[in-house]
């Protein structure tokens, strides 16, 4: 399973029914948390997310609405007896921020907590685990900020059973064929792997484009994504305010999705000044029809 569950879709100031940014990316048997705004641990409980499956946390930048919920979540995991390691990816100062809070409370975590520092401007692969590969890339915001690309790849080749049997390959060897191995027959001749298998299907990709001004320079990172999340803090009549605050509008997010030829667009990070979100779709869909609100509690399949 490869899916994204929305825990929070609001920008800096929470409302009674919208929470700061947080998402769960599910990759088969492991969970990744992307950003951790205030109240994230309550949203995890509300939507019955299995904390024990949480393996990695990715923090895009150090504006509070993207990480103020982190220390509370870590403390809760500790109180609930977690022992499995947890790794946090984010800007380098985050480790010190968390450690100060732990030290001030004289809290000793029962689980191993590791930090991977993302240096300003860095891009590249930061995690490979089983079928999951995560890449980070810089976005254009007021402080160093990162987007994340989650790619889930099927590494096993597709077996052609009839072909394999025609070459007298025993069924016990089929799993090795799927892993890309050739087969040596008893007479010493070689059956090439690509004679009896096909390449694995293309991987699926979810791109989380964190806080950013409208920037066509991001298109190479977004290109052909199966699912893309992009912030839309404001409706387009406030595009000047959006630019001043290094945010984007509904029209800009949709335009970027169209230019990058993504398959599906999620929009979120809405300003608290808006009580209704339907106008965001009304502005976005004429430009990019396959747009959805990143509605809290909804799981989107990649």
Backbone as CSV, one residue per row, in Angstrom:
resi,resn,N_x,N_y,N_z,CA_x,CA_y,CA_z,C_x,C_y,C_z
1,UNK,0.839,-1.195,0.000,0.000,0.000,0.000,0.874,1.245,0.000
2,UNK,0.505,2.215,-0.808,1.213,3.488,-0.871,0.152,4.578,-0.821
3,UNK,0.106,5.321,0.280,-0.998,6.256,0.475,-0.566,7.415,1.361
4,UNK,-1.350,8.502,1.302,-1.099,9.704,2.099,-2.356,10.024,2.898
5,UNK,-2.220,10.143,4.219,-3.326,10.515,5.091,-3.080,11.922,5.629
6,UNK,-4.042,12.792,5.462,-3.908,14.186,5.878,-4.302,14.324,7.345
7,UNK,-3.384,14.826,8.159,-3.658,15.076,9.574,-3.920,16.562,9.835
8,UNK,-3.294,17.431,9.047,-3.482,18.867,9.219,-3.323,19.567,7.888
9,UNK,-4.186,20.568,7.624,-4.139,21.241,6.323,-4.140,22.761,6.421
10,UNK,-3.933,23.286,7.629,-3.985,24.738,7.808,-2.579,25.326,7.869
11,UNK,-2.508,26.638,7.772,-1.211,27.306,7.901,-0.975,27.692,9.354
12,UNK,-0.362,28.825,9.623,0.232,29.104,10.930,-0.729,29.047,12.112
13,UNK,-1.935,29.574,11.978,-2.838,29.661,13.121,-3.893,28.563,13.033
14,UNK,-3.953,27.661,14.023,-4.969,26.602,13.982,-6.372,27.192,14.124
15,UNK,-7.360,26.471,13.610,-8.751,26.808,13.865,-9.386,25.627,14.590
16,UNK,-10.649,25.764,14.954,-11.299,24.689,15.682,-11.456,23.423,14.842
17,UNK,-11.494,23.577,13.521,-11.688,22.396,12.674,-10.582,22.181,11.653
18,UNK,-9.501,22.975,11.733,-8.357,22.766,10.846,-7.070,22.908,11.653
19,UNK,-6.143,22.014,11.390,-4.921,21.921,12.176,-3.707,22.232,11.315
20,UNK,-2.582,22.634,11.930,-1.358,22.904,11.157,-0.860,21.657,10.441
21,UNK,0.057,21.876,9.531,0.471,20.849,8.581,1.008,19.578,9.234
22,UNK,0.489,18.451,8.789,1.013,17.129,9.139,0.377,16.107,8.220
23,UNK,1.170,15.142,7.778,0.686,14.074,6.902,1.381,12.765,7.266
24,UNK,0.683,11.677,7.043,1.278,10.346,7.169,1.395,9.735,5.776
25,UNK,2.600,9.321,5.417,2.815,8.586,4.179,2.999,7.118,4.546
26,UNK,2.112,6.273,4.042,2.151,4.835,4.320,2.826,4.112,3.165
27,UNK,3.866,3.376,3.481,4.595,2.580,2.493,4.629,1.143,2.993
28,UNK,3.629,0.387,2.573,3.479,-0.998,3.032,3.427,-1.058,4.549
29,UNK,4.446,-1.614,5.192,4.376,-1.835,6.625,5.062,-0.751,7.451
30,UNK,5.431,0.365,6.849,6.076,1.428,7.617,5.426,2.768,7.320
31,UNK,5.457,3.636,8.328,4.833,4.946,8.228,5.880,6.044,8.321
32,UNK,5.682,7.090,7.534,6.510,8.290,7.597,5.601,9.465,7.952
33,UNK,6.027,10.277,8.901,5.308,11.501,9.243,5.999,12.663,8.549
34,UNK,5.221,13.459,7.824,5.760,14.611,7.119,5.226,15.870,7.786
35,UNK,6.111,16.594,8.422,5.801,17.759,9.238,4.936,17.356,10.425
36,UNK,4.977,18.207,11.463,4.368,17.822,12.739,3.910,19.073,13.468
37,UNK,2.878,19.709,12.914,2.349,20.908,13.538,1.699,20.621,14.878
38,UNK,1.365,21.677,15.577,0.722,21.572,16.886,-0.522,20.691,16.813
39,UNK,-0.633,19.761,17.752,-1.798,18.893,17.808,-1.707,17.642,16.963
40,UNK,-0.565,17.400,16.351,-0.445,16.229,15.468,-0.708,14.931,16.206
41,UNK,-0.233,14.821,17.448,-0.431,13.550,18.143,-1.909,13.286,18.421
42,UNK,-2.711,14.335,18.595,-4.148,14.145,18.765,-4.788,13.676,17.467
43,UNK,-4.316,14.223,16.350,-4.830,13.800,15.053,-4.446,12.347,14.759
44,UNK,-3.259,11.954,15.188,-2.841,10.561,15.027,-3.788,9.632,15.774
45,UNK,-4.186,10.039,16.977,-5.145,9.235,17.740,-6.528,9.275,17.102
46,UNK,-6.947,10.455,16.672,-8.295,10.607,16.096,-8.485,9.709,14.874
47,UNK,-7.450,9.611,14.053,-7.580,8.847,12.817,-6.952,7.458,12.906
48,UNK,-6.682,7.043,14.143,-6.267,5.659,14.424,-5.016,5.256,13.628
49,UNK,-4.046,6.156,13.608,-2.752,5.854,12.993,-1.942,4.992,13.959
50,UNK,-1.333,3.953,13.459,-0.569,3.039,14.331,0.819,3.617,14.609
51,UNK,0.972,4.184,15.796,2.246,4.816,16.165,3.417,3.848,16.081
52,UNK,3.142,2.572,16.385,4.231,1.590,16.415,4.869,1.399,15.047
53,UNK,4.142,1.758,13.961,4.663,1.611,12.609,5.432,2.834,12.132
54,UNK,5.450,3.896,12.956,6.136,5.120,12.569,7.648,4.898,12.629
55,UNK,8.319,5.096,11.498,9.755,4.851,11.418,10.561,6.118,11.151
56,UNK,9.981,7.041,10.400,10.728,8.226,9.979,9.843,9.466,10.088
57,UNK,10.463,10.579,10.464,9.783,11.869,10.510,10.581,12.845,9.653
58,UNK,9.881,13.573,8.787,10.512,14.541,7.895,9.952,15.930,8.219
59,UNK,10.836,16.849,8.612,10.431,18.216,8.944,10.960,19.148,7.857
60,UNK,10.038,19.835,7.185,10.419,20.622,6.016,11.191,21.883,6.374
61,UNK,10.804,22.550,7.473,11.495,23.787,7.867,11.080,24.151,9.279
62,UNK,11.700,25.183,9.810,11.553,25.488,11.229,10.625,26.657,11.511
63,UNK,9.573,26.817,10.737,8.447,27.640,11.154,7.551,26.759,12.017
64,UNK,7.076,27.327,13.119,6.449,26.531,14.164,5.290,25.671,13.734
65,UNK,4.522,26.131,12.750,3.354,25.344,12.341,3.743,24.053,11.641
66,UNK,5.042,23.823,11.484,5.498,22.588,10.847,6.255,21.666,11.807
67,UNK,6.494,22.152,13.067,7.193,21.239,13.983,6.846,21.424,15.463
68,UNK,5.964,22.354,15.817,5.657,22.574,17.232,5.016,21.364,17.901
69,UNK,4.485,20.432,17.148,3.901,19.232,17.748,4.889,18.117,17.991
70,UNK,6.145,18.334,17.604,7.109,17.231,17.614,7.491,16.789,19.019
71,UNK,7.810,17.720,19.913,8.253,17.320,21.250,7.129,16.600,21.997
72,UNK,5.892,17.038,21.794,4.767,16.356,22.441,4.610,14.935,21.938
73,UNK,4.761,14.755,20.640,4.648,13.415,20.065,5.755,12.510,20.599
74,UNK,6.992,13.018,20.626,8.110,12.211,21.125,7.894,11.818,22.579
75,UNK,7.399,12.747,23.381,7.168,12.450,24.788,6.076,11.395,24.950
76,UNK,5.028,11.489,24.138,3.957,10.497,24.200,4.461,9.112,23.805
77,UNK,5.243,9.043,22.740,5.810,7.760,22.327,6.635,7.153,23.459
78,UNK,7.382,7.999,24.141,8.208,7.527,25.246,7.344,7.007,26.393
79,UNK,6.306,7.744,26.747,5.433,7.338,27.852,4.680,6.048,27.531
80,UNK,4.449,5.811,26.242,3.733,4.598,25.843,4.661,3.401,25.681
81,UNK,5.949,3.595,26.008,6.873,2.471,26.055,7.543,2.114,24.754
82,UNK,7.610,3.059,23.828,8.269,2.749,22.561,9.724,2.367,22.801
83,UNK,10.184,1.367,22.046,11.588,0.971,22.101,12.231,0.958,20.714
84,UNK,11.407,0.993,19.654,11.946,0.945,18.299,12.622,2.274,17.945
85,UNK,13.726,2.228,17.217,14.422,3.464,16.815,13.519,4.356,15.964
86,UNK,13.809,5.657,16.009,13.069,6.645,15.233,14.081,7.628,14.659
87,UNK,13.939,7.962,13.378,14.867,8.875,12.722,14.113,10.111,12.247
88,UNK,14.690,11.291,12.540,14.097,12.559,12.129,15.019,13.223,11.124
89,UNK,14.455,13.600,9.988,15.170,14.341,8.951,14.677,15.784,8.983
90,UNK,15.614,16.733,9.043,15.199,18.126,9.066,16.388,19.059,9.149
91,UNK,16.130,20.381,9.161,17.218,21.357,9.282,18.050,21.106,10.532
92,UNK,19.342,21.358,10.440,20.285,21.014,11.505,19.906,21.551,12.885
93,UNK,19.405,22.796,13.030,19.092,23.309,14.372,18.002,22.536,15.098
94,UNK,17.232,21.720,14.384,16.129,21.007,15.017,16.611,20.079,16.122
95,UNK,17.742,19.431,15.923,18.243,18.504,16.952,18.486,19.236,18.262
96,UNK,19.109,20.401,18.201,19.381,21.157,19.418,18.087,21.632,20.079
97,UNK,17.119,22.051,19.262,15.828,22.501,19.796,15.165,21.384,20.592
98,UNK,15.152,20.187,20.036,14.525,19.055,20.718,15.325,18.648,21.947
99,UNK,16.646,18.645,21.818,17.476,18.202,22.944,17.348,19.150,24.132
100,UNK,17.256,20.447,23.877,17.063,21.414,24.966,15.779,21.112,25.731
101,UNK,14.722,20.796,25.013,13.445,20.505,25.669,13.522,19.212,26.475
102,UNK,14.170,18.206,25.921,14.325,16.954,26.658,15.179,17.153,27.905
103,UNK,16.281,17.879,27.756,17.177,18.112,28.887,16.498,18.937,29.974
104,UNK,15.737,19.952,29.567,15.068,20.819,30.539,14.069,20.045,31.381
105,UNK,13.455,19.032,30.786,12.481,18.210,31.508,13.126,16.979,32.138
106,UNK,14.449,16.855,31.981,15.182,15.680,32.468,14.533,14.383,31.957
107,UNK,14.212,14.408,30.668,13.571,13.256,30.033,14.606,12.397,29.332
108,UNK,14.615,11.126,29.654,15.470,10.160,28.988,14.587,9.268,28.113
109,UNK,14.783,9.346,26.821,13.980,8.529,25.927,14.375,7.059,26.025
110,UNK,13.389,6.196,25.965,13.638,4.753,26.020,13.994,4.190,24.647
111,UNK,13.843,5.005,23.619,14.137,4.542,22.268,15.246,5.406,21.670
112,UNK,15.929,4.839,20.697,17.012,5.561,20.030,16.419,6.598,19.076
113,UNK,16.805,7.851,19.273,16.350,8.944,18.422,17.540,9.478,17.636
114,UNK,17.454,9.394,16.304,18.546,9.854,15.452,18.080,11.026,14.609
115,UNK,19.020,11.914,14.309,18.731,13.070,13.465,19.614,13.024,12.222
116,UNK,19.017,13.308,11.087,19.759,13.500,9.845,19.590,14.961,9.457
117,UNK,20.705,15.691,9.445,20.665,17.130,9.187,20.587,17.419,7.694
118,UNK,19.624,18.218,7.305,19.499,18.657,5.921,20.082,20.060,5.809
119,UNK,21.159,20.194,5.058,21.839,21.473,4.936,21.124,22.359,3.916
120,UNK,21.085,23.681,4.155,20.391,24.592,3.237,20.820,24.390,1.786
121,UNK,19.844,24.290,0.900,20.119,24.145,-0.518,20.397,22.743,-0.982
122,UNK,20.472,21.787,-0.045,20.838,20.430,-0.436,19.694,19.746,-1.189
123,UNK,20.064,18.896,-2.150,19.095,18.032,-2.814,19.748,16.681,-3.049
124,UNK,18.952,15.643,-2.998,19.470,14.302,-3.252,18.733,13.257,-2.441
125,UNK,19.102,12.000,-2.645,18.478,10.887,-1.929,18.932,10.906,-0.473
126,UNK,17.971,10.838,0.441,18.308,10.849,1.863,17.916,9.557,2.575
127,UNK,17.111,8.716,1.927,16.695,7.474,2.569,16.385,6.426,1.512
128,UNK,16.912,5.230,1.715,16.516,4.056,0.939,16.232,2.935,1.920
129,UNK,15.009,2.439,1.919,14.608,1.402,2.860,13.582,0.504,2.182
130,UNK,13.966,-0.749,1.963,13.102,-1.704,1.269,12.709,-1.122,-0.089
131,UNK,11.414,-0.964,-0.336,10.954,-0.472,-1.627,10.830,1.051,-1.672
132,UNK,11.183,1.723,-0.586,10.983,3.173,-0.478,12.285,3.932,-0.676
133,UNK,12.209,4.980,-1.503,13.338,5.904,-1.663,12.808,7.323,-1.477
134,UNK,13.492,8.093,-0.619,13.069,9.469,-0.331,14.170,10.422,-0.761
135,UNK,13.763,11.438,-1.508,14.669,12.487,-1.978,14.188,13.818,-1.428
136,UNK,15.120,14.682,-1.060,14.731,16.025,-0.638,15.217,17.037,-1.665
137,UNK,14.568,18.190,-1.697,14.956,19.272,-2.600,14.565,20.596,-1.958
138,UNK,15.309,21.675,-2.226,14.998,22.964,-1.595,13.816,23.644,-2.261
139,UNK,12.971,24.268,-1.444,11.917,25.133,-1.952,12.265,26.575,-1.590
140,UNK,11.557,27.522,-2.197,11.886,28.935,-2.022,10.965,29.557,-0.974
141,UNK,11.470,29.645,0.255,10.685,30.190,1.357,11.545,31.211,2.108
142,UNK,10.989,31.796,3.165,11.731,32.849,3.877,12.941,32.309,4.634
143,UNK,12.884,31.053,5.019,14.007,30.393,5.682,14.263,29.088,4.924
144,UNK,15.406,28.427,5.158,15.664,27.171,4.458,14.508,26.189,4.614
145,UNK,14.074,25.636,3.505,12.878,24.794,3.489,13.072,23.707,2.442
146,UNK,12.468,22.547,2.706,12.652,21.386,1.830,11.323,20.768,1.432
147,UNK,11.284,20.287,0.212,10.234,19.382,-0.220,10.771,17.971,-0.179
148,UNK,9.866,16.995,-0.240,10.273,15.589,-0.175,9.553,14.790,-1.254
149,UNK,10.300,13.937,-1.924,9.742,13.048,-2.932,9.832,11.616,-2.415
150,UNK,8.687,10.953,-2.332,8.611,9.572,-1.862,8.338,8.676,-3.066
151,UNK,9.259,7.791,-3.345,9.076,6.882,-4.484,9.073,5.447,-3.986
152,UNK,8.012,4.752,-4.330,7.885,3.351,-3.944,8.052,2.497,-5.186
153,UNK,9.092,1.703,-5.195,9.439,0.927,-6.371,9.226,-0.559,-6.115
154,UNK,8.675,-1.236,-7.115,8.616,-2.694,-7.083,9.888,-3.213,-7.734
155,UNK,10.754,-3.815,-6.931,12.069,-4.205,-7.431,12.081,-5.579,-8.092
156,UNK,11.089,-6.411,-7.792,11.075,-7.753,-8.374,10.587,-7.696,-9.821
157,UNK,11.260,-8.445,-10.677,10.866,-8.519,-12.077,9.602,-9.374,-12.228
158,UNK,8.875,-9.152,-13.290,7.660,-9.909,-13.539,8.001,-11.220,-14.239
159,UNK,7.652,-12.314,-13.610,7.955,-13.634,-14.139,6.982,-14.015,-15.258
160,UNK,7.535,-14.625,-16.306,6.725,-15.205,-17.368,6.757,-16.727,-17.184
161,UNK,5.821,-17.297,-16.420,5.903,-18.718,-16.024,5.970,-19.673,-17.211
162,UNK,5.173,-19.423,-18.239,5.178,-20.336,-19.388,6.545,-20.342,-20.073
163,UNK,7.156,-19.170,-20.179,8.482,-19.078,-20.776,9.503,-19.835,-19.928
164,UNK,9.407,-19.618,-18.602,10.356,-20.291,-17.703,10.229,-21.807,-17.806
165,UNK,9.012,-22.309,-17.858,8.811,-23.763,-17.967,9.301,-24.289,-19.319
166,UNK,9.143,-23.457,-20.355,9.613,-23.870,-21.684,11.124,-24.074,-21.690
167,UNK,11.821,-23.325,-20.844,13.277,-23.489,-20.723,13.639,-24.489,-19.630
168,UNK,12.639,-25.200,-19.127,12.841,-26.270,-18.127,13.476,-25.736,-16.849
169,UNK,13.052,-24.546,-16.443,13.524,-23.975,-15.178,12.586,-24.441,-14.075
170,UNK,13.104,-25.043,-13.020,12.236,-25.531,-11.936,11.554,-24.379,-11.202
171,UNK,10.352,-24.647,-10.712,9.571,-23.618,-10.009,10.312,-23.098,-8.778
172,UNK,11.125,-23.933,-8.169,11.859,-23.508,-6.971,12.812,-22.363,-7.262
173,UNK,13.149,-22.164,-8.547,14.104,-21.115,-8.916,13.396,-19.819,-9.332
174,UNK,12.059,-19.842,-9.376,11.328,-18.688,-9.890,11.602,-17.408,-9.093
175,UNK,11.725,-17.546,-7.783,11.942,-16.352,-6.955,13.276,-15.686,-7.300
176,UNK,14.282,-16.482,-7.658,15.570,-15.904,-8.033,15.490,-15.224,-9.397
177,UNK,14.654,-15.769,-10.269,14.432,-15.095,-11.552,13.824,-13.714,-11.329
178,UNK,12.888,-13.634,-10.384,12.253,-12.351,-10.088,13.251,-11.348,-9.515
179,UNK,14.309,-11.846,-8.929,15.351,-10.964,-8.385,16.407,-10.608,-9.424
180,UNK,16.246,-11.120,-10.651,17.124,-10.717,-11.743,18.226,-11.680,-12.101
181,UNK,18.239,-12.859,-11.491,19.317,-13.814,-11.753,19.063,-14.608,-13.044
182,UNK,20.157,-14.966,-13.730,20.081,-15.893,-14.855,19.974,-17.320,-14.301
183,UNK,19.677,-18.265,-15.195,19.595,-19.658,-14.773,20.581,-20.494,-15.589
184,UNK,21.383,-21.302,-14.883,22.339,-22.197,-15.545,21.744,-23.609,-15.591
185,UNK,21.589,-24.142,-16.797,21.023,-25.484,-16.963,22.084,-26.548,-16.680
186,UNK,21.671,-27.785,-16.578,22.593,-28.862,-16.249,23.676,-29.044,-17.296
187,UNK,23.373,-28.700,-18.559,24.386,-28.840,-19.611,25.324,-27.641,-19.672
188,UNK,25.162,-26.716,-18.715,26.045,-25.551,-18.642,25.573,-24.341,-19.419
189,UNK,24.546,-24.471,-20.219,24.038,-23.323,-20.976,23.278,-22.366,-20.043
190,UNK,23.260,-21.110,-20.445,22.658,-20.071,-19.610,21.327,-19.616,-20.218
191,UNK,20.323,-19.553,-19.373,19.043,-18.939,-19.756,19.065,-17.512,-19.210
192,UNK,19.122,-16.543,-20.110,19.184,-15.151,-19.690,17.887,-14.744,-18.984
193,UNK,18.032,-13.911,-17.962,16.878,-13.515,-17.164,15.811,-12.831,-18.006
194,UNK,16.252,-11.966,-18.922,15.254,-11.214,-19.690,14.538,-12.062,-20.740
195,UNK,14.908,-13.355,-20.843,14.175,-14.264,-21.715,12.890,-14.754,-21.029
196,UNK,12.896,-14.722,-19.710,11.786,-15.332,-18.960,11.125,-14.354,-17.975
197,UNK,11.552,-13.102,-17.984,10.939,-12.102,-17.100,10.795,-10.783,-17.856
198,UNK,10.027,-9.900,-17.276,9.889,-8.533,-17.758,10.344,-7.573,-16.668
199,UNK,10.768,-6.363,-17.020,11.164,-5.400,-15.991,10.012,-5.123,-15.023
200,UNK,10.334,-4.758,-13.788,9.262,-4.428,-12.836,8.482,-3.211,-13.316
201,UNK,7.223,-3.100,-12.923,6.433,-1.938,-13.343,7.038,-0.654,-12.779
202,UNK,6.775,0.479,-13.417,7.317,1.753,-12.925,6.872,2.021,-11.492
203,UNK,7.747,2.681,-10.722,7.408,3.015,-9.354,6.370,4.127,-9.294
204,UNK,5.727,4.234,-8.151,4.793,5.324,-7.882,5.516,6.407,-7.075
205,UNK,5.112,7.670,-7.295,5.833,8.760,-6.641,4.869,9.807,-6.083
206,UNK,5.101,10.148,-4.817,4.364,11.230,-4.156,5.348,12.336,-3.826
207,UNK,5.034,13.563,-4.230,5.909,14.699,-3.970,5.201,15.686,-3.047
208,UNK,5.854,15.964,-1.940,5.359,16.930,-0.960,6.135,18.222,-1.166
209,UNK,5.452,19.218,-1.711,6.099,20.500,-1.992,5.768,21.453,-0.852
210,UNK,6.696,21.637,0.048,6.451,22.411,1.266,6.311,23.902,0.957
211,UNK,6.248,24.722,2.009,6.027,26.161,1.849,6.979,26.754,0.820
212,UNK,6.420,27.515,-0.107,7.243,28.054,-1.183,6.513,29.168,-1.925
213,UNK,7.276,30.094,-2.422,6.753,31.039,-3.395,6.520,30.284,-4.700
214,UNK,5.695,30.825,-5.589,5.497,30.201,-6.900,6.849,30.139,-7.619
215,UNK,7.266,28.939,-8.010,8.622,28.751,-8.527,8.622,27.649,-9.587
216,UNK,8.736,28.045,-10.849,8.781,27.047,-11.929,10.082,26.246,-11.895
217,UNK,11.066,26.712,-11.131,12.298,25.951,-10.971,12.090,24.621,-10.257
218,UNK,10.914,24.445,-9.641,10.620,23.189,-8.952,10.132,22.096,-9.895
219,UNK,9.804,22.468,-11.113,9.183,21.507,-12.037,10.001,20.223,-12.207
220,UNK,11.333,20.273,-12.339,12.074,19.007,-12.475,11.851,18.040,-11.317
221,UNK,11.586,18.551,-10.122,11.357,17.682,-8.963,9.924,17.150,-8.944
222,UNK,9.030,17.855,-9.594,7.619,17.485,-9.572,7.204,16.662,-10.787
223,UNK,8.006,16.695,-11.831,7.648,16.169,-13.137,7.072,14.752,-13.057
224,UNK,5.862,14.603,-13.622,5.199,13.302,-13.795,4.870,12.594,-12.482
225,UNK,4.831,13.310,-11.374,4.480,12.671,-10.101,3.071,12.103,-10.171
226,UNK,2.867,10.970,-9.520,1.525,10.387,-9.457,0.605,11.210,-8.567
227,UNK,1.169,11.780,-7.523,0.420,12.628,-6.600,1.346,13.722,-6.109
228,UNK,0.869,14.966,-6.140,1.676,16.089,-5.662,0.857,16.903,-4.674
229,UNK,1.489,17.279,-3.571,0.899,18.231,-2.634,1.606,19.565,-2.801
230,UNK,0.816,20.634,-2.905,1.398,21.969,-3.010,0.595,22.917,-2.135
231,UNK,1.293,23.788,-1.454,0.605,24.752,-0.609,-0.184,25.762,-1.436
232,UNK,-1.337,26.168,-0.892,-2.155,27.238,-1.474,-2.655,28.089,-0.310
233,UNK,-1.767,28.874,0.247,-2.118,29.646,1.431,-3.233,30.648,1.146
234,UNK,-3.238,31.212,-0.059,-4.194,32.269,-0.397,-4.906,31.985,-1.715
235,UNK,-6.091,32.563,-1.844,-6.739,32.648,-3.151,-5.988,33.665,-4.000
236,UNK,-6.224,33.648,-5.310,-5.327,34.370,-6.212,-5.469,35.891,-6.143
237,UNK,-6.558,36.405,-5.601,-6.659,37.860,-5.478,-5.620,38.424,-4.511
238,UNK,-5.037,37.550,-3.691,-3.991,37.971,-2.745,-2.615,37.473,-3.194
239,UNK,-2.402,37.404,-4.494,-1.120,36.886,-4.993,0.050,37.779,-4.591
240,UNK,-0.181,39.081,-4.448,0.913,39.964,-4.025,1.293,39.680,-2.578
241,UNK,0.299,39.481,-1.722,0.597,39.124,-0.326,1.310,37.777,-0.274
242,UNK,0.861,36.838,-1.086,1.512,35.528,-1.124,2.988,35.668,-1.465
243,UNK,3.300,36.468,-2.475,4.695,36.658,-2.874,5.503,37.311,-1.768
244,UNK,4.927,38.310,-1.110,5.627,39.000,-0.022,5.979,38.041,1.108
245,UNK,5.111,37.055,1.358,5.304,36.124,2.471,5.875,34.780,2.004
246,UNK,6.303,34.725,0.766,6.900,33.514,0.195,5.956,32.314,0.270
247,UNK,4.704,32.584,-0.111,3.702,31.533,-0.221,3.124,31.538,-1.632
248,UNK,2.173,30.630,-1.877,1.579,30.470,-3.201,0.060,30.576,-3.124
249,UNK,-0.535,30.710,-4.290,-1.989,30.786,-4.397,-2.539,29.547,-5.086
250,UNK,-3.855,29.448,-5.093,-4.530,28.326,-5.742,-4.194,28.248,-7.230
251,UNK,-4.250,29.374,-7.916,-3.959,29.403,-9.348,-2.515,29.007,-9.613
252,UNK,-1.599,29.460,-8.778,-0.187,29.146,-8.972,0.092,27.665,-8.757
253,UNK,-0.514,27.082,-7.738,-0.315,25.646,-7.493,-0.842,24.820,-8.664
254,UNK,-2.027,25.178,-9.151,-2.613,24.448,-10.274,-1.778,24.619,-11.539
255,UNK,-1.258,25.817,-11.752,-0.427,26.074,-12.932,0.848,25.241,-12.884
256,UNK,1.428,25.127,-11.700,2.644,24.335,-11.555,2.350,22.856,-11.790
257,UNK,1.222,22.374,-11.281,0.843,20.976,-11.495,0.656,20.683,-12.979
258,UNK,0.032,21.618,-13.685,-0.180,21.427,-15.123,1.148,21.429,-15.873
259,UNK,2.027,22.358,-15.514,3.320,22.446,-16.196,4.176,21.210,-15.932
260,UNK,4.073,20.652,-14.723,4.867,19.469,-14.359,4.203,18.169,-14.808
261,UNK,3.000,18.264,-15.339,2.264,17.098,-15.841,2.102,16.003,-14.784
262,UNK,1.785,16.449,-13.564,1.506,15.473,-12.511,0.115,14.886,-12.758
263,UNK,-0.171,13.777,-12.112,-1.454,13.113,-12.346,-2.552,13.618,-11.418
264,UNK,-2.182,14.017,-10.209,-3.184,14.353,-9.197,-2.577,15.409,-8.277
265,UNK,-3.340,16.443,-7.962,-2.866,17.544,-7.122,-3.679,17.640,-5.845
266,UNK,-2.986,17.709,-4.706,-3.604,18.027,-3.421,-3.190,19.437,-3.032
267,UNK,-4.134,20.230,-2.546,-3.802,21.579,-2.101,-4.139,21.727,-0.626
268,UNK,-3.289,22.481,0.077,-3.472,22.672,1.509,-2.702,23.870,2.005
269,UNK,-2.485,23.909,3.364,-1.795,25.030,4.025,-2.610,26.323,3.878
270,UNK,-3.904,26.197,4.131,-4.807,27.322,3.937,-4.685,28.349,5.065
271,UNK,-4.751,29.602,4.704,-4.760,30.669,5.698,-6.026,30.575,6.548
272,UNK,-5.889,30.910,7.830,-7.034,30.858,8.739,-8.073,31.925,8.435
273,UNK,-7.736,32.868,7.570,-8.705,33.894,7.207,-9.871,33.316,6.402
274,UNK,-9.689,32.114,5.856,-10.741,31.491,5.042,-11.523,30.483,5.889
275,UNK,-12.837,30.638,5.907,-13.680,29.662,6.602,-14.197,28.595,5.649
276,UNK,-14.276,28.914,4.359,-14.724,27.971,3.346,-13.577,27.662,2.387
277,UNK,-13.422,26.395,2.028,-12.312,25.983,1.164,-12.736,25.723,-0.280
278,UNK,-14.014,25.647,-0.538,-14.488,25.369,-1.888,-13.961,26.370,-2.918
279,UNK,-13.816,27.668,-2.579,-13.276,28.612,-3.570,-11.882,28.241,-4.076
280,UNK,-11.106,27.519,-3.260,-9.788,27.092,-3.724,-9.916,26.117,-4.889
281,UNK,-10.899,25.228,-4.808,-11.134,24.307,-5.918,-11.696,25.049,-7.130
282,UNK,-12.555,26.012,-6.878,-13.148,26.770,-7.980,-12.090,27.511,-8.787
283,UNK,-11.009,27.921,-8.128,-9.923,28.590,-8.841,-8.940,27.605,-9.462
284,UNK,-8.733,26.472,-8.809,-7.705,25.526,-9.251,-8.163,24.637,-10.394
285,UNK,-9.379,24.113,-10.323,-9.807,23.078,-11.265,-9.914,23.538,-12.719
286,UNK,-10.255,24.795,-12.994,-10.235,25.196,-14.414,-8.845,25.095,-15.042
287,UNK,-7.806,25.184,-14.219,-6.429,25.097,-14.710,-5.925,23.662,-14.650
288,UNK,-6.239,22.987,-13.542,-5.822,21.588,-13.372,-7.008,20.825,-12.781
289,UNK,-7.791,20.170,-13.619,-9.050,19.554,-13.157,-8.887,18.528,-12.047
290,UNK,-7.807,17.780,-12.054,-7.649,16.694,-11.081,-7.035,17.226,-9.783
291,UNK,-7.727,18.180,-9.183,-7.287,18.815,-7.943,-8.248,18.453,-6.822
292,UNK,-7.688,18.177,-5.639,-8.504,17.872,-4.472,-8.015,18.685,-3.276
293,UNK,-8.933,18.999,-2.381,-8.565,19.590,-1.099,-7.889,18.512,-0.246
294,UNK,-6.778,18.854,0.379,-6.132,17.936,1.324,-6.949,17.945,2.613
295,UNK,-8.062,17.255,2.567,-9.020,17.288,3.674,-8.551,16.397,4.818
296,UNK,-8.618,16.913,6.023,-8.132,16.172,7.189,-8.926,14.881,7.388
297,UNK,-8.184,13.809,7.656,-8.793,12.511,7.883,-8.970,11.689,6.633
298,UNK,-8.727,12.278,5.463,-8.884,11.556,4.201,-7.550,10.926,3.792
299,UNK,-7.617,9.688,3.324,-6.442,8.982,2.816,-6.516,8.945,1.292
300,UNK,-5.443,9.389,0.658,-5.356,9.417,-0.787,-4.372,8.332,-1.232
301,UNK,-4.806,7.459,-2.120,-3.950,6.404,-2.638,-3.072,6.975,-3.744
302,UNK,-1.781,6.691,-3.673,-0.846,7.191,-4.685,-0.982,6.340,-5.950
